[in-house]
Amino acid sequence: MPDSQELCWNDWRVDLSGLETLLLVCGVAAAAPIIASVLPGPRIAQVVLLIIGGALIGPEVLGLEASIQVELISNVGVGFLFLMAGYELDPKLFREREGRMAIYAWLCSVVIAVVVVALLEQAGLVRDFLPIAIALTTTALGTLLPILHDNDMLGGAFGRYVMATGAVGELFPIMAIALFLSANSQFVAITALASIGILAAVLMLLSRGIRGRALERIVLEGADTTAQSTVRWTIVLLLALLVTTGEFGIDAVLGAFIAGAVLRRWAGEGAGAIGSKLDAIGYGFFIPVFFVFSGMTLHLQSIMEAPGRLVACVVLLLLVRAVPVLLVHRRALDVSSRFQLALCSATTLPLLVALAELGRRNGTMLPENAAALVGGGVLSVLIFPTIAVGLRRRALAREAAS
């Protein structure tokens, strides 16, 4: 029976040109926000619909194979995803109380993740130790922001704790990815990390030196014309990082993240304008293609054959991320706010998709584990923020009644 099922899927496979495939992928990306707005109940994050749409048109359902053109755009989308995450980061958060508590909670998550995944490895359930351990410590700040913004949960003290927890849950796992999942040796990875850090510091210092100089005036004068100089140089920087990764095996995720932070520093007062342009390019084209492509490469059959892996992933996200946040913030927030923050911290997806893709490419992650991770991430985005929003509304109702 499995052989005939596989033969049926192969016979159903669609053969389209690269441009036709890209058209279909872009159609899925364009339909996602419309579908999200008309579905009843709490609005579903678009990233979930993009991955589901990619899975539906992919080889295991409608039989569409991703073309090399779509994969190329998807690779740029990965870089844009981390570039935008770095651009949204406020480094000052790490020096404040909220940032210190977020770092402490993340370190506790690392300890729990290492212990839990080690036990799973001993039981023969896991062979890809590092990717899964890192994945369990991540938080999807970029995915959470629109959900929390729509429900007025980013203001006040709670908003600062969410931003700090999300920033740590994105930056620190990215550093771990670059360090431990590099294609080269750890010495080369450490050297690359140090080089990126030094380069970032130099670029930030240079941003002060060119204030008011001719170079800054030339770039800024072309920022709002057909030259679009700031956007063009940003894309050159991003592509240079991706090319360097391909040539030397240095993971570009950290470089793209830090490039985003440096770019924001260089932008100065124009950060908002440049950010809106990058949003339009990244979230309008490259990043959605990446998520649809990830859905197309998702191993649905392995999820259906072992649904327990999917459930286990969701439970592990709560154990590894939510429990430390609950304990660390016990004196900083009330009970309801702590549970909201814990649920938000356990919400993750983009980094899981990126880790699954990295693991698939370099052979450090089994396909069934990659599928379970992405599926667990989809469920976390669907379930955890919805519960957090419900708790928030209930708390506000109690305050209004009293």
C-alpha positions in Angstrom: 0.0 0.0 0.0 2.8 2.6 0.8 4.3 1.9 -2.7 1.0 2.5 -4.5 0.4 5.7 -2.5 3.9 7.0 -3.4 3.3 6.1 -7.1 0.0 8.0 -7.0 1.7 11.1 -5.7 4.4 10.9 -8.3 1.8 10.6 -11.1 0.1 13.7 -9.7 3.2 15.7 -9.7 2.9 19.0 -11.6 5.6 20.2 -14.0 5.7 24.0 -14.3 8.4 26.4 -15.5 10.4 28.4 -13.0 8.4 31.5 -13.7 5.1 29.7 -13.4 6.1 28.2 -10.1 7.1 31.6 -8.8 3.8 33.0 -9.9 1.9 30.4 -7.9 4.1 30.9 -4.9 3.5 34.7 -5.0 -0.2 34.0 -5.4 -0.2 32.0 -2.1 1.7 34.9 -0.5 -0.8 37.5 -1.8 -3.8 35.4 -0.7 -2.5 34.9 2.9 -3.4 38.3 4.4 -6.9 38.2 2.7 -7.6 34.7 4.1 -6.3 35.8 7.6 -8.7 38.8 7.6 -11.9 36.8 6.6 -11.4 33.7 8.8 -13.6 33.8 11.9 -12.2 34.0 15.4 -8.8 35.4 16.4 -6.7 36.5 13.5 -4.2 33.8 12.5 -0.6 35.0 11.9 0.1 35.2 8.2 3.3 33.2 8.5 1.2 30.2 9.5 -1.0 30.6 6.4 2.1 31.0 4.2 3.6 27.7 5.4 0.2 25.9 5.2 -0.2 27.3 1.6 3.2 26.1 0.7 2.5 22.6 2.0 -0.8 22.4 0.1 0.8 23.3 -3.3 4.0 21.3 -2.5 5.0 17.8 -3.7 3.1 15.9 -1.1 -0.3 17.4 -1.8 -0.7 19.1 -5.2 2.6 17.8 -6.5 4.4 21.1 -7.3 8.2 21.0 -7.0 10.0 24.2 -6.0 12.1 25.6 -8.8 15.7 26.8 -8.5 14.5 30.3 -9.0 12.1 30.1 -6.0 14.9 28.5 -3.9 17.2 31.4 -4.8 14.6 34.0 -3.7 13.9 32.0 -0.6 17.6 32.2 0.4 17.5 35.9 0.1 14.3 35.8 2.2 16.2 34.1 5.0 18.7 36.9 5.0 16.0 39.6 5.0 14.2 37.9 7.8 17.2 38.2 10.2 18.2 41.6 8.8 14.8 42.9 9.8 15.0 41.3 13.2 18.3 43.0 13.8 16.8 46.3 12.6 14.0 46.1 15.1 16.4 45.5 18.0 17.1 48.2 20.6 20.5 47.3 22.2 19.7 49.4 25.3 17.3 46.7 26.4 20.1 44.4 27.3 21.5 46.8 29.9 18.2 47.4 31.7 16.4 45.2 34.2 14.0 43.7 31.7 16.9 42.7 29.5 18.9 41.1 32.4 15.9 39.1 33.5 15.3 38.0 29.9 18.9 36.8 29.6 18.7 34.9 32.9 15.5 33.2 31.8 17.1 32.3 28.5 20.1 30.7 30.1 17.8 28.7 32.3 16.0 27.6 29.1 19.4 26.5 27.7 20.1 24.3 30.7 16.6 22.7 30.5 16.9 22.2 26.7 20.3 20.5 27.0 19.1 18.1 29.7 15.8 17.2 28.0 17.3 16.7 24.5 20.2 14.7 26.0 17.7 12.4 27.6 15.8 12.1 24.3 19.1 11.3 22.6 19.9 8.6 25.1 16.5 7.1 24.4 17.3 7.0 20.7 14.5 9.5 19.8 16.9 12.3 18.7 20.2 12.2 16.7 20.3 15.9 15.8 21.1 17.2 19.4 22.3 20.8 18.8 19.7 22.0 16.2 16.8 20.8 18.4 18.3 22.1 21.7 18.8 25.6 20.1 15.3 25.5 18.5 13.6 25.0 21.9 15.2 28.2 23.2 13.9 30.5 20.5 11.1 33.2 20.6 9.4 34.7 17.5 9.4 38.4 18.3 8.8 39.4 14.7 5.7 37.1 14.5 4.4 38.3 17.9 4.7 42.0 17.3 1.7 42.4 15.0 -0.5 40.1 17.2 0.4 42.0 20.4 0.1 45.4 18.7 -3.4 44.7 17.5 -4.4 43.8 21.1 -2.6 46.8 22.8 -0.2 44.6 24.7 3.0 46.4 23.8 2.6 49.4 26.1 3.7 49.9 29.7 6.0 47.7 31.7 4.6 44.5 30.2 5.5 45.7 26.7 9.1 46.2 27.7 9.3 42.7 29.2 7.9 41.3 26.0 10.4 43.2 23.8 13.3 42.1 26.0 12.3 38.5 26.1 11.7 38.4 22.4 14.9 40.1 21.5 17.0 37.7 23.7 15.0 34.8 22.3 16.0 35.8 18.7 19.5 37.2 19.1 21.1 34.5 21.4 19.8 31.5 19.4 21.1 33.2 16.2 24.6 33.5 17.8 24.3 29.8 18.8 23.4 28.9 15.2 26.4 30.7 13.8 28.7 29.2 16.4 27.6 25.6 16.6 26.0 24.9 13.2 28.7 26.5 11.0 29.8 24.4 8.1 33.4 24.8 9.2 35.2 24.1 12.4 34.3 25.8 15.7 37.6 27.7 15.6 36.6 29.2 12.2 33.1 29.9 13.6 34.5 31.6 16.7 36.8 33.7 14.5 33.9 34.6 12.3 31.8 35.7 15.3 34.7 37.8 16.6 35.3 39.3 13.2 31.6 40.1 12.8 31.5 41.7 16.3 34.6 43.8 15.6 33.3 44.9 12.2 29.9 45.8 13.7 31.7 48.0 16.3 33.8 49.7 13.7 30.8 50.4 11.5 28.9 51.9 14.4 31.9 54.1 15.2 32.1 55.1 11.6 28.5 56.1 11.6 29.4 58.9 14.0 32.4 60.0 11.9 30.4 60.6 8.7 27.6 62.6 10.3 27.3 65.8 8.3 29.9 64.7 5.8 29.6 64.6 2.0 29.1 60.8 1.9 26.1 61.0 4.2 24.6 63.8 2.2 25.0 61.9 -1.0 23.4 58.8 0.3 20.5 60.6 2.1 19.8 62.8 -1.0 19.2 59.7 -3.0 17.2 57.9 -0.4 13.8 59.3 -1.5 14.5 59.6 -5.2 14.5 57.0 -8.0 18.1 56.2 -6.8 16.8 54.7 -3.5 20.5 54.7 -2.5 19.9 53.4 1.1 17.8 50.5 0.0 20.2 49.6 -2.8 23.3 49.6 -0.4 21.3 47.5 2.1 20.6 44.9 -0.5 24.2 44.9 -1.6 25.3 44.3 2.0 22.8 41.5 2.5 23.8 39.8 -0.8 27.5 40.2 0.1 26.8 38.3 3.4 25.0 35.5 1.6 27.8 35.2 -1.0 30.4 35.1 1.8 28.5 32.4 3.4 28.5 30.3 0.2 32.2 30.8 -0.3 33.5 30.3 3.2 30.8 28.3 5.0 30.2 31.1 7.6 26.5 31.1 8.5 25.0 34.4 7.4 22.2 34.6 10.0 24.2 36.4 12.6 25.9 38.6 10.1 22.4 39.6 8.7 21.1 40.2 12.2 24.0 42.5 13.2 23.9 44.2 9.8 20.3 45.2 10.6 21.3 46.6 14.0 24.2 48.5 12.4 22.0 49.8 9.6 19.6 51.2 12.2 22.4 53.0 13.9 23.6 54.5 10.6 20.1 55.5 9.7 19.8 57.7 12.7 16.7 59.9 12.5 15.7 58.3 9.2 15.4 54.9 10.7 11.6 54.9 10.4 11.6 55.8 6.7 14.3 53.2 5.8 12.6 50.6 7.9 9.3 51.1 6.1 11.1 50.6 2.7 12.8 47.5 3.9 9.5 46.2 5.3 7.9 46.7 1.9 10.7 44.8 0.1 11.3 42.1 2.7 7.8 41.4 3.9 6.3 42.2 0.6 8.3 39.7 -1.5 11.4 37.9 -0.2 10.3 36.8 3.2 6.8 35.4 2.2 8.5 33.4 -0.6 10.8 31.9 2.0 7.9 30.7 4.2 6.0 29.4 1.2 9.1 27.5 0.0 9.6 26.1 3.5 6.0 24.8 3.5 6.7 23.2 0.1 9.7 21.3 1.6 7.8 20.3 4.7 7.6 16.5 5.1 3.9 16.1 5.8 4.0 12.3 5.6 6.5 12.1 8.5 4.2 14.2 10.6 1.2 12.0 9.8 3.2 8.9 10.5 4.4 10.2 13.9 2.0 12.8 15.3 3.5 12.3 18.7 6.6 14.2 17.7 4.5 17.2 16.9 2.7 17.1 20.3 6.0 16.5 22.1 7.5 19.6 20.4 4.7 21.8 21.6 5.1 20.5 25.1 8.8 20.9 25.1 8.5 24.5 24.0 6.3 25.2 27.0 8.7 23.4 29.3 11.9 24.9 28.0 10.8 28.5 27.4 7.6 29.2 29.4 8.6 27.6 32.8 11.9 29.7 33.2 10.1 32.9 32.3 7.3 32.2 34.9 9.9 31.6 37.6 12.3 34.4 36.8 9.6 37.1 36.6 7.7 36.0 39.6 8.5 39.2 41.5 8.4 41.6 38.5 4.9 40.8 37.2 1.5 39.7 38.5 0.4 36.2 37.9 -1.8 36.9 34.8 1.0 39.0 33.2 3.6 36.3 33.9 1.5 33.7 32.2 1.0 36.0 29.2 4.7 36.7 29.0 5.5 32.9 29.3 3.1 32.0 26.5 4.6 34.7 24.3 8.1 33.5 25.0 7.2 30.0 23.9 5.8 31.3 20.6 8.3 30.5 17.9 8.3 29.8 14.2 10.6 31.7 11.9 13.8 30.5 13.6 12.4 27.0 13.7 11.9 27.2 10.0 15.4 28.6 9.4 16.9 25.9 11.7 15.0 23.1 10.0 16.2 24.4 6.6 19.8 24.8 7.8 19.7 21.3 9.3 18.3 19.9 6.1 21.0 21.5 4.0 24.0 20.4 6.1 22.6 17.1 7.2 22.4 17.7 10.9 18.7 17.2 11.3 16.4 14.3 10.4 13.5 15.2 8.0 10.9 13.9 10.5 12.3 16.0 13.3 12.5 19.1 11.0 8.9 18.6 10.1 7.8 18.2 13.7 9.7 21.3 14.7 8.1 23.4 12.1 4.7 21.9 12.8 5.1 22.5 16.5 6.1 26.1 15.7 2.9 26.6 13.6 0.8 25.3 16.5 2.6 27.5 19.0 1.7 30.6 16.9 -1.9 29.4 16.6 -2.4 28.6 20.3 -0.1 30.4 22.7 -0.7 34.1 21.6 -4.4 33.4 21.5 -4.4 32.2 25.1 -2.2 35.2 26.1 -4.7 37.6 24.5 -7.6 35.9 26.3 -5.8 36.3 29.6 -5.1 39.9 28.9 -8.7 40.6 28.1 -9.9 38.8 31.2 -7.5 40.8 33.4 -8.7 44.1 31.9 -12.3 43.0 32.4 -11.6 42.3 36.1 -9.9 45.7 36.5 -12.8 47.4 34.9 -15.3 45.6 37.1 -13.4 46.5 40.3 
